[in-house]
Amino acid sequence: MSQVKVAKSQERGRVITVAVLRASETLGLSGKELGRVLGVSEPSVSRLTPSQRVIRRWRVPGYGMRTER
């Protein structure tokens, strides 16, 4: 994968992560509730900050997601 594609993928992940965190805050979701929505643990949600982890891709059938540093 070229460096340009990697950079674009990482930027998309950051944008999605920030959007999800802002939406959950607007909706008043707790970390536990957001974790249930995303299919991850509450500690994984707490690490979803743009500087630590970002949402990389969704696995729609299982309503789960993967994160990366």
PyMOL commands that set and color helices and strands:
alter all, ss='L'
color gray80, all
select helices_A, chain A and resi 3-27+31-38+42-46+60-62
alter helices_A, ss='H'
color red, helices_A
select strands_A, chain A and resi 54-59+64-68
alter strands_A, ss='S'
color yellow, strands_A
deselect
rebuild
show_as cartoon
